């Protein structure tokens, strides 16, 4: 009989939810009661809305427990670990029976995330036991040429998972064809949007998959050195990456004469970035590695010709590299059988916003946005109406509810005005003001602009000023047209992807929610009742009982009235804080 295995999700999301205390409690019980079982730290399982997560695998099957605290951990230990009696009320997934959150898993295909939440990311043997480093061994043992590896990647149809969706194999071929005495390969792990949660989770949960992908890429293009560019705000990812790199060196997967093959040299290191959003752009990233300020450079020359230190360089993101070992080991068809004609394989998304099941999912290309939100995501929180989804990170676009049947592939998403990006998916409900949402995202991209391009540096600031005026009730006729004109000028004249995509949230909200802009400007009303300066609080005299609760809780003493008599709100004194609205138990405060 195999030993019982207990896995604790200890990625950043689990730790933030208190998983460290759960681990310490179970470990203390194991020591004090001298129970023989395997206790393992693992990465993110994706079910972040149920953290902390504990999985128990025994001779009968696997059982995933969610929302676990120290008290529940003790109960699970006593009943399941000691007595082999699963505690069903805490189980959120099992391979033996239907559990409460099965829909979250239905439809998911794990390739990039295949080992996350399954192995100990700090133990190279566990990665190897799951087929890790077998892809690079296959290349060496079967003497597969670099061109054949590139062709396999091309045949798989995988496109870059970090933004533009350029065919990965074609990108590798460009770098491979560049003549140089030295080449570099870089993993971009610095994308600063909700999709970066995916990058961090893979690095925290399966760093060896990224390293092996880099090794294969280096072999294919002829690179001798690699860099993983990771923002310093991801300390756990950096820690586990460095552990994995050192383990790979000791095992002979990195360094001189890889796996005993003379002349097959490749090593890599982690470069910690300052977390600038613009460094998600290739040339700005390379400038940062070189010790310069992270600012984009003109292209051509492209990185494949002259990149890091003016040498041919290939750059892909975390998700792209994590897929490569799977493709090489299992063949191009194993990946290309999923997806659509022009968008093959799977895509990882970070679900967030007004959604019940927020977390990390991996789905086949071609799934609809509606299925992601309402099946895997469990629908909108509080039973509210789904309004829109912002796809592609801060510079992505907003897709309205009536386009929710749009399938997830590069062409279909781009046709809406949004972008795939690195997989951020922010869900919005009926209480979301789309004008304010556009302002929120533009505020981010405006602050993150490196300032090199006048159109991006100044143009985004002017757009932000207009959007701020509109949400404050100071919008003027012609503001919408000014926003559109500025947006197209910025898109057409900015040097890098940040400026070229920064106007997307504004353009898509104007396209699909123009009536909300017009209501703000013409009627000085926010249809979503979200913009504070456009709200008006009044008292419904028929419903008011004169209980005085609203008056007592008003911080500006703007509410007059005697006890047991209808009250009145003085608009000149009201600061629109909403305290009266939230405190009234009789629904007598009207928000308009």
DRENMAR-302784 format. One record per residue: x, y, z of N, C-alpha, C in turn. Coordinates in steps of 0.02 Angstrom, whole numbers, plus 50000, padded with zeros to 5 digits. Layout:
REM residues N
XYZXYZXYZ;...
REM end
This chain:
REM residues 592
500424994050000500005000050000500445006250000;500285011149955500675017149952500515021650012;501015025450030500945029950087500455035550070;500045037450118499585043050109499985049450097;499745053450049500095059750033499635065650047;499895070550082499515076650098499885082550066;499545085950020499835091749986499505098150010;499905103150025499655109650046499835114749993;499335118449967499465123549916499805129549947;500455130249932500845135649961501145140149907;500725142149860500905147649815500725154149852;500855159849820500715166249853499995166949874;499525164449831498815165049847498645161049910;498915154949915498785150749973499085153650037;499695156050031500035159050089499655165050114;499415169250067499025175150087498385173350123;498115167450107497485165250138497595161450204;498235160350222498385157050285498605149850280;498835147650220499025140750211499645138750251;500075143550265500675141950306500475139250374;499965142350405499735140150471499435133150467;499085131750412498795125050403499355119950396;499865121650357500435117050349500775115750416;500905121050453501245120350518500825116150566;500175117050564499735113250609499765105750592;499705104050528499715097050507500405094050521;500925097950508501605095350521501715094050595;501445098450638501505097550710501135091250733;500545090150703500155084150720500515077750697;500825078250639501205072550613501765070650661;502115075650686502685074450731502445071950799;501935075350826501715073650894501375066850898;501005065150845500635058750847500995053150809;501585054850780502015049950747501635045850695;501255049450653500885046250598501325046450536;501395040850502501825040450444501435042050380;501535047950354501245049950290501705055250259;501605056450195502025061250160501685068050159;502025073050187501755079850188502165084050139;501815087050089502165090450035501895097450024;502355102150012502165108849991502095108749915;501575112049889501485112249817501285119349796;501165120249731501005126849706500255128049701;500065132749658499365134849651498975129849610;498415127549635497975123049597497495126949552;497475133449559497035137549519496395139549554;496185135449603495555136749637495665141849695;495865147849676496065152849726495485154949770;494875154349745494285156349784494145151549842;494515145849845494425141049899495055140349942;495535144649934496135144249975495965145450048;496345142350094496875137450084496605130650062;497005127250021496815120749994497275115250020;496965109550037497335103750059497085097750018;497545094149987497355088149950497645081949984;497225076949991497445070650020497355065149967;497905061649954497905056049906498075049749945;497605045149947497735038849982497565032949936;497525027049963497415021049921496725020949888;496265025049914495585025149885495495030349830;495905035549830495835040849780496105047449805;495895052849771496125059549790495535063749814;495675067949863495155072149893495445079149904;495135084149874495365090949881494905094649929;495205097249982494825101050033494945108550024;494395112450030494445119650020494225123650080;494445129850084494285134450139494505131550206;495115128850208495355125450268495715130250315;495525129950378495895133650430496205128550478;496505130850532496845126350578496365121350611;495775123750629495295119250662495055113750614;494915115750551494705110750502495285105950486;495895108550488496475104350475496535098850527;496395100650589496415095650643495885090250632;495285092450614494735087750602494905083050543;495175085850490495355081750431495905076850450;496375079150490496925074750511496655068950552;496225070550600495955065350645495525060250606;495115062750561494635058250528494915055050464;495245059150423495465056450359496155053250362;496645056950388497325054350390497385048350437;497075048950496497145043650546496655037950535;496035039750519495515034550516495285033050445;495565036450395495395035450325494645036550310;494375041550345493675043350334493635050550308;493565051550243493535058350215492985062550246;493145069050255492655073750283492305077150224;491745074250203491435076250140491215083550137;491015086450194490755093250191491285098450172;491925096650178492445101350159492755099850091;492545094450059492845092349997492565096349938;493005099349899492785103349841492925099749775;493315094349778493425090349718493675083449738;493425078349702493655071549713493565067549649;494005062649638493915058449579493455052549592;493135052549652492705046949671491955048749672;491805055149679491105057049683491035064349663;490415066449651490285073349631490375077949691;490755083349681490875088149734490595094949715;490605099549762490255105949754490535110449698;491185109749683491485114249634491725110649571;491395105249553491605101449494491595105649431;491115110349426491055114349365491685118449351;492045120149405492655124149395493165120249354;493155113649362493655109449327493415106949260;492755106549251492485103849189492675108349130;492985105449080493185109249021493895111549023;494225111049080494925113049083495385107649054;495895109849020496415105448993497075108149018;497415104449060498025107049091498645104849051;498965109549019499605108348986500135112849018;500055119349011500525123949044500505123049120;499915121649146499825120949219499825113649242;500085109249200500025102049213500315099749280;500825103049304501145100949366501005105649425;500675111249412500535116049465500025113149514;500195112849577499765109949627499815102349631;500275099549591500355092349588501025090149618;501545094149606502215092349629502475097549679;503005095549714503375100249756503855104049709;503745110549700504155114349652504895114949672;505045113349734505735113849757506095107049756;505775102049725506055095349722506095093049649;506685093049621506775091349551506575084249535;506625079749585506445072749574505695072149559;505285076249591504565075949578504415078249507;504775083249483504685085349414504895079849366;505455076749381505695071249338505215065349338;504915063949396504435058349400503805059649358;503685065949341503115067749299503325068649226;503905065949208504135066549139504565072649127;504765075949180505185081849174505875080249147;506115084549103506775084149070506815078249022;506265074649012506265069248963506265072048892;505995078148883505975081148816506675082848791;507085085748834507765087348813508175080948805;508045075948847508375069448840508185066148773;507555066848754507315064148690507685067448632;507755073948634508105077648581508815075148574;509145074048631509855071948629509925064648609;509515060348640509585053148626509395051348555;508895054948528508675053548459509015057948408;509475062148433509865066648390509415070748344;508905073548374508435077748337508765084448323;508785086448261509115092748243508735098748270;509085104348276508765110448299508215112648251;508325111748186507805113548137507185109248145;507275102848160506695098448170506305100348233;506675102448285506335104748346505915110948330;506205115648293505845121648274505225119948232;505305115048187504745113048145504185109948187;504375106148238503865103248283503475108648318;503845113748341503515119448375503055123048326;503285123848265502865127048213502245122848200;502335116248193501775111848177501265111648234;501485112848294501015112748351500535118648348;500745123948313500315129848306500345134548365;500795133348412500815137648471501045144648452;500665149548476500825156548467501025159448534;501425164648533501665167748595501095169348642;501145167148703500605168048752500665174548791;501105179048770501215185048810500895191348783;500625191348723500335197648699500115197248627;500585198248580500405198748510500205192248477;500395186548506500215180148477500595178348415;501225180348411501645178748353501835171348356;501825167748299501995160648300502675159348331;502695155148382503305154048420503845150848377;503665145748338504155142448297504475147048246;504085151648218504345156448169504835161248202;504665163248263505095167648301505765164248315;505735157848333506345154048345506755153348281;506425152348225506785151448162507165157848143;506855163548154507195169848140507845170448179;507805168748244508405169148286508915163848266;508675157948248509135152548228509505154348164;509185157948119509495159748055509975165648060;509955169148117510415174748126511125172148138;511605174748101512295172548108512645176748162;512905173348212513245176848266513665171948306;514175174648338514595170348381514275168948448;513735172648464513415171748529512685173948524;512235170248556511525171848556511245171248627;510685174648638510345174348703509625172048694;509365169248747508655167748751508385170348817;507805173548815507535176948875506825174648888;506675173548951505985172348973505725178649006;505195181448977504885187349005504375185249058;504555186449121504105184849177503925191249215;503855196749177503765203249209503125206749189;502675203249155502065206549131501645208849190;501525215449193501215218349253500475219249248;500085214049236499365214449233499075208249266;498405207549268498125201649301498395195049274;498585195149210498865189149180499535187249211;499875192149241500515190749273500425185949332;499815185649358499655180749410499795173649384;499665172749319499815166349287500565165049287;500945170049264501675169349263501935167449332;501715171049382501955169849449501765162849473;501155160749458500935154249481501325148549450;501485149149385501885143949352502585143849381;502885149649391503565149849418503585147249490;503055148549528503025146049597502855138649600;502475136249550502225129349554502585124349511;502935126749457503255122049411503845125549376;504335127949413504885131749382505295127649333;505355121049345505765116949301505475116449230;504815116949223504515116749156504745122749115;504795128549147505025134549113505765133849096;506155131249143506865130249131506975125349073;506605119849073506685115049019506475118048952;505955122048952505745125548891506295130148865;506635133448911507185137848892507775133948864;507915128148894508465123948869508325121748798;507705119648785507505117348718507545123248669;507305129048690507345134948647508055136848632;508485136448683509195138148674509525133348624;509375126948631509645121948584509415123548513;508795125648506508505126748440508815132748404;508945138148441509205144248408509965144848414;510265140548456510995140948464511215145748518;510795146848568510975151548622511395147948675;511855151748704512285149048756512105151748826;511715157048827511535160048891510815162348890;510485161548948509785163548954509665167749015;509135171649013508945175949069508195175149081;508015174349144507305174749164507205181449197;506845185849163506745192649188506105192749229;506175193249294505595192649340505565198649386;504975201349394504905207149438505065205349511;505395209749545505625208549614505035207749663;504435209949642503855209249686503615201949691;503945197449656503775190349659504325186449696;504425187749760504995184649795504965177049798;504355174249805504305166949808504475163749741;504245166949687504415164349620505165164549609;505475170049629506205170649620506575165549662;506345164649723506665159649767506635152749736;506045150749714505965144049686506315143249618;506345148649580506725148449518507465147149531;507745150749578508455150049594508605143049622;508155140449662508235133549687508235128649628;507755129549582507695125049525508295125549479;508545131549468509135132449425509735128849454;509835129649519510405126349551510335118749549;509725116149558509605108949554509745106449483;509525110349433509625108349363510365108249346;510745112849374511475112849362511785106549391;511595104849452511885098949485511715092549448;511135092549415510915086549378511205086349307;511555091749287511845091849221511395094249166;510825097249183510375099949132510585107049111;510985110249152511235116949138511995116949146;512315121649113513045122349120513405119849058;514025117649069514445115149015514265107849000;514285106148936514185099248914513555096048944;512985099048928512335096748955512235089348941;512055085748994511935078548991512515074748958;513115077348968513715073948944513875075048871;513495079348837513625080648766514125086248759;514705084748734515245089648728515035095348680;515125101448704514965107348664514245109748672;513825105848706513135107948717513115111748783;513215118248777513265122548837512675127348840;512395128048899511875133048910511775134048984;511765140349004511615141949074511175148149076;510865149249132510425155049139510415157649210;510155163649217510105166749283509465170849285;509285172749346508685176849355508895184149363;508585188449324508675195649330508055198649361;508135201849418507565204749453507425211749426;506815212749401506615219249375506245223349427;506145229749411505825234349458505065234449451;504795230249407504075229749401503755234949356;504135237749310503855242649263503445239049210;502835241349199502395238149150502695238349080;503055243749065503345244548998503875239248985;504145236249037504655231049027504365224449004;503705224148996503405218548962503555218748888;503745224748863503935225648793504665223348785;504785219548732505425216048724506035220648728;506035226048691506635230148689506745233948754;506195235848788506255239148853506535234248905;506315228048900506555222848945507305221848937;507535221548875508245220548864508655226548888;508385232448879508725238448904508815237948980;508305235549014508335234849086508865229749107;508895224149071509405219049086510105221949078;510185226349029510835229349016511015234949065;510555236249112510695241249163510455248249145;510095248749090509835255249070509105255949094;508845261949086508145263049102507715259049053;507185255849078506755251849036506345256048988;506605257048929506265260948877506315257248811;505795257348771505815253648707506295256848657;506525252648611506975254848558506625254048491;506855257848443506565257348376506725250648345;506245248148307506345241848269506145243148196;506535240648148507135236448154507735240348181;508265236548203508325229348200507885225948253;507635220048236507235216248282507695212048328;507445210048387507865206248434508195200148403;507845196848356508135190848325508775192348287;508855198848268509465200848232509955204148280;509705208748321510125212448367509715213948430;509825210048482509435210848542509865212448603;509885208048651510265209148712511015209748696;511315215148719512025216548705512165216148630;511675218148589511735218448516511835211548485;511655206348521511705199448495511005196848478;510955192148431510295189148416509975186248478;509345187848488509005186048550508285183948536;508075178848572507375176648568507045177748637;506435180448635506065181648697505365178548692;505195174548742504505172048750504315172748823;503675172048837503455172748906503425165948941;503245166149005503235160249048502795154749020;502175156549003501695151448980501935148048916;502225151948871502475149148809503005143848823;503505145548863504035140848879503785134748916;503285135648960503025129948999502695124748955;502445126848897502125122248850502625118148809;503225120748799503695117848751503895110648768;504095108948831504285102048845503725097048829;503105099048844502525094748829502475093448754;502555098648714502495098048641503045093448613;503655094448636504215090448610504155083148632;503955082048693503915075248720503335071348689;502765074848678502165071348656501995072448583;502365076748549502235077948479501795084048466;501865086948407501495093048390500735092048395;500505086148374499785084948372499465084848442;499875083048492499605082848560499375089748583;499665094948553499475101748570498985104548519;499115103348455498705106348402498005103348397;497885097648429497215094648427496705098848466;496955103248509496515107948545496505114648508;495965118248515495935124948488495585125548421;495715131148388495405132748324495935132548268;495715134048208496175133448151496795137748158;496705143948182497275148548187497505149748258;497175146748305497365147548376497365140648409;497935137448408497985130548433498135130248507;497955124448536498145123048605497685125948657;497965127148714497585129648772497835136648790;497445139948832497635146548856497475147148930;497945149848967497845151049039497545157949049;497035158349091496725164749108496705165749183;496815171949203496735173849273496055177249280;495575173649309494895176249318494865180449381;494615186549373494555190949431493975195749420;493845199849469493285204549465492665202049499;492075203649471491435202049501491215194949482;491605190149503491475183249484491545178649544;491125173449547491115169049606491745164949614;491995162249558492575157749561493185161049530;493475165649567494075168949543494675164349551;495115164449502495715160249506496045159349439;496395153749432496785152349372496495146349337;496355147149272496075141649233496485140649169;496465134649142496765133349077496255129749034;496075132948979495525130448937495755129848864;495445125448825495625125048754495395131248717;495805133648671495595139148628494945137048593;494495141848585493855140448553493275140248601;493425140048666492885140348716492595147448715;491965148148731491655154748731491795158448796;491785164948792491865169048852491295167548901;490695166548875490115165048918490225158748959;490495153548927490605147248963491135148149017;491645152049003492155153249053491855156649114;491445161749102491175165749157490635162049196;490185158649161489605155849195489675148449213;490115144849179490225137849197490825137149243;491415138749218492005138149260492015143349315;491825149549296491865155049344491285155349393;490765151349382490215151149429489755157049427;489805161349376489355166949370489555173049410;489115177949411489265184449441489095184449515;489515187649554489405187849627488755191549643;488425189149695487815192349719487225191649673;487275187349622486725186449576486595192349531;487065196849525486975202849483487055201049410;486885205849367486915204749295487625205749269;487825201249224488465201949191488425207649142;488925212049144488915218049102489455217849048;490075216249068490625216349021491215212549051;491695211049008492315208049031492885211748997;493385213449036493975216749009494515211548999;494715210648936495165205248918495815207948891;496375205448918497025207348891497445211848935;497265212448999497665216649044497455223949041;497835228349073497645235449077497555238749009;497895236248958497815239148892497375234848846;496985230548877496505226548839495865230348829;495395227148797494755230348783494185227248822;493625230848826493035228548862492535225548813;492345219348826491875215748782491195215548817;490665217948786490005218348819489665211548824;489155211248865488785205048877488505202048813;488275206148766487955203348706488465200148659;489115201048673489635197648635489965192048675;489635189848727489925184848772490005178048739;489655176948683489745170648647490345170648600;490715176148601491345176448564491805170948589;492105167348542492565162048563493255164948578;493605161448621494275163648640494775160948589;494945165248542495535164148499495785171048478;496375171248451496695177748438496275182048391;496045179248336495685183248287495005185648313;494645181248346493975183048371494005188348425;494475187648470494555192548524494775199348495;495265199148450495505205348420494945209048382;494485205248352493935208248314493475212448358;493455210948423493025214848468493345221348490;494005221948479494375227848502494785226348564;494695220348592495105218148649495715214448622;496135212048667496715208048647496765202148694;497105196848672497205191048715497675192748772;498215196348755498705198248805498985192148840;499145192948903499425187348941498885183648980;498255185348968497725181248998497345184249056;497375190849065496975193949117496245194349095;495785192549139495065192649123494695195649182;494515202049176494195205649231493445206049216;493045203049259492325202649248491975208449284;491485211549250491125217349278490375215949279;490045218649330489325217849335488965224449324;488315224449335487895230349320488075236449362;488445235549417488625241249459489275244549436;489585241849384490215244649358490065250249309;490365256049321490315261649274490855260749222;490665260249159491155258949107491605264949093;491345270949105491765276949097492305276949151;492105275449212492595275249266493075269449258;492845263849230493285258249218493815260149167;493615263649113494105265949064494605270749097;494355275149139494795279849175495285276049219;495055270849253495475266949298496065263749261;495915260549205496455257249167496915262349135;496635267849110497065272849079497515276249130;497265276949191497675279749245498305275349255;498205268749251498765264149260499265264849203;499025264549140499485264749083499815271649078;499465276949098499755283649097500345283949145;500255281249204500795281249254501375276749234;501215271449197501735266649178502095268649113;501865273749079502205276049018502925277949035;503395275648994504095277349007504245284648989;503815287748950503895294748933504285296148870;504515290948836504935291948777504535294948719;503925292648709503515295048653503055300548676;503045306148639502615311748657501885309648656;501695305848606500995303948599500765299848659;501185295348682501005291148740501055295148804;501605298748814501725302448875501205307848887;501085311948835500625317548842499915315548824;499845311548772499175309648749498765305948801;499075301048834498705297248885498515301848944;498945306648959498795311349013498195315648996;498175318048933497595322148912496955318048913;496995311748890496415307448892496175306248963;496655305149008496475304049078496135310149108;496365316049090496055322149116495335322749092;495215321049030494525321449003494075316349038;494325310249046493925305049079493785306849151;494265309849184494165311849254493635317249259;493665322049213493145327249212492455324249201;492405319549155491755316549140491475312949202;491895309149237491655305449296491505310149354;491765316249351491625321149404491025325649387;490695324149331490115328049313490295334549276;490905334949250491135341049217491265339849143;490965334549116491055333049045490725338149001;491005339048941490745344048894490605340848827;490175344148789490035341748721490685341648681;490795336348646491405335548606491935331548641;491835329948705492345326148742492445319148713;491895315948693491945309148665492365309248601;492235314248559492595314748496493335316348509;493485320248560494185321748577494535315448601;494195311548641494485305248665494645300548607;494185300048560494305295648502494885298148460;494915304648448495455307448408496135306248441;496175307648505496805306548542496995299148541;496495294848551496625287648555496945285148490;496675287148433496945284648369497635287648356;497745293748377498415296748368498935293048410;498745291348471499205287748516499345280848488;498835277248466498925270548439499385270548377;499305275548335499665275648272500385278148279;500525282048330501165285448333501615283448392;501375278948435501795276748490502285271448466;502865271248499503405266848478503285259548498;502995258448558502935251548583502215249648596;502135243348616501475240548628501085243948683;501435246948732501075250148786500655255948759;500975260448721500605266048693500115263948640;500305259048600499875256848545499235253648569;499245250848630498635247448656498315251148715;498655256148742498385259748801497675262448790;497505264948730496825267648721496275262448714;496455255948711495945250748699495355251048748;495475251648814494895251948859494425257748844;494715263448823494295269248808493915268248742;494255265948691493935264948626493375259648630;493495254248666492975249048669492385251148713;492505254848765491945257148806491535262448769;491865266648729491485271348688491085267548635;491395262548606491065258648553490445254948579;490505251848637489955247548662489525250848715;489775256148747489405259348802489395266948794;489315269248733489315276448719488755279948758;488205276448767487635279448803487825281348875;488305277748905488515279448973488935285848972;489345286648922489725292948915489235298748906;488745297748863488255303148850487855304848912;487675299848952487305301149014487725305249062;488365303549067488815307349111488875314649088;488945315549022489075322248996488435326448991;487905323548963487295327448950486825327849010;486745322149045486255321949099486585322649168;487255322449170487625322649233487395317049279;487295311249249487085305349286487545299449270;487655295249319488025289049309487525283349309;487395280249251486885274849248487025269149296;487665267849311487845262449356487825264549430;487695271049440487665273949508488315272449546;488855274049511489515272549538489925278749549;489875283649504490295289649508490025294249563;490415295049615490195298349676489925305449664;490275309349622490085316249612489415317049574;489185311649543488565311949505487975308849541;488065307049604487535303749642487135308849682;486495307349691486065311549733485685307049780;485725308749845485365304949897484775309049922;484185306049919483585309449944483195304649988;482705307250025482305303150071481605302150043;481395295850043480695294150025480285295150088;479905300550089479525302350149479035296950170;478755293350123478265288150140478585282250175;479205280850159479545275250190479935277150254;480095283550260480495285750318480085285250382;480355282050433480015281150498480255286250549;480765290250530481025295050578481435291750633;481765286350617482155282750669482795286450687;483015291050646483605295450656484275291850645;484265285550624484905281950613485315285350559;484995287550505485365290850451485695297250475;485315301250513485585307550538486175306450585;486115301450628486655300050676487295297850641;487215294650583487805291950549488065296550493;487745302250483487955306850431488565310850456;489145310050425489755313450448489745321050437;489305323450392489295330550378488675334050406;488285330450447487675333150477487215336350425;487135332750369486735335450314486005333250317;485815329450368485135326650371484755329950429;484185332950414483765336250464483125332350474;482825333150532482175330050545482095327950617;481475328250641481315326250709481205318750712;481285316050772481165308950782480435307250765;480325301550731479675299150709479355303450655;479765307950625479525312050569479995311050510;479725312050451480135311050391480735315850392;481315313250371481925317150370482055320150301;482545324750298482695328250237483455329050231;483715327950170484445328550158484575335150123;484995339350155485195345750125485755344350075;485605345450011486075343649958486715347849961;486675354049984487275358249987487775355850039;487525351850087487975349250140488165341950130;487795338550087487915331350076488585330250041;488995325850069489645324250039489615317749998;489025315049991488905309049949489315303049971;489365302150036489765296550062489375289950060;488695290350059488285284350056488155281150123;488355284350177488255281450244487505280650259;487115285550242486395285250255486075279450216;486285278650155486015273450111486155266450138;486765265550163486955258950189486655257550258;486515262650297486275261650366485505261150371;485145263950323484415263950326484135256850318;483745254650366483455247950366482775247550332;482515253350311481835253550284481825255250209;482405255950178482435257550107482165264450092;482235268950140481955275650132482435280450097;483065278550090483545282850056483555280949982;483435285749940483415284649867484075287049837;484375282749798484995284449764484845285449690;485005291349665484875292849594485455296649563;
REM end
